Amino acid sequence: MPRINAPTVGEHRAAQQRALLDAAREVLAEGATEIPSFGEVASRAGLARSSMYQYFKSRQHLLEALIEDSFPRWSAQVAATMADADSPAERVLAYIDANLRLVADGEHAIATALAQIAPGPELDAKSRAMHADLVTPLSDALAELGVPDVAATAELINAVLHAATRQVERGEDVAHVRRTAADLVRPFVTECATGAD
């Protein structure tokens, strides 16, 4: 029986699979244009290439696992950051900041690489679902602020976020971009919060 590095075989397998997914994510974040090879992923994770087959049947299976892993983790991180904010106005600003931090951490590069490697209806559907999940807490915060047209306002805030994303991906200073995006939106949400009191 192979040596395990966790209290149970199940935990060991989960840790090994996590290490392999993280290694594949690193390859994607560096701008991969195809599904990472088993050899490259295993090497980065410190495992033998043959170990990959215990977790993924094929490179396509690895790709599917990466898609299943990446989208929910982005939504969960944004939602967790927003939940820590003290008010609806602060939640809107937290939404922008959390997304930009994820972009700076390479998460958007991973999502972009996945879209280029595996274009098609399944990925498009998952991408739409993820964006809907992301917009829901933003829309909820805007509704709490009493914004009259929540959908249009969320779209405009996302336009600011997308522009800021492009700046980060061009290599502009992340802290500066985060401050500028927040400075653009803060007066609006502050005014809404004042009007809601």
Secondary structure, 3 states (H helix, E strand, C coil): CCCCCCCCHHHHHHHHHHHHHHHHHHHHHCCCCCCCCHHHHHHHHCCCHHHHHHCCCCHHHHHHHHHHHHHHHHHHHHHHHHHCCCCHHHHHHHHHHHHHHHHHCCHHHHHHHHHHHCCCHHHHHHHHHHHHHHHHHHHHHHHHHCCCCHHHHHHHHHHHHHHHHHHHHCCCCHHHHHHHHHHHHHHHHHHHHHHHC
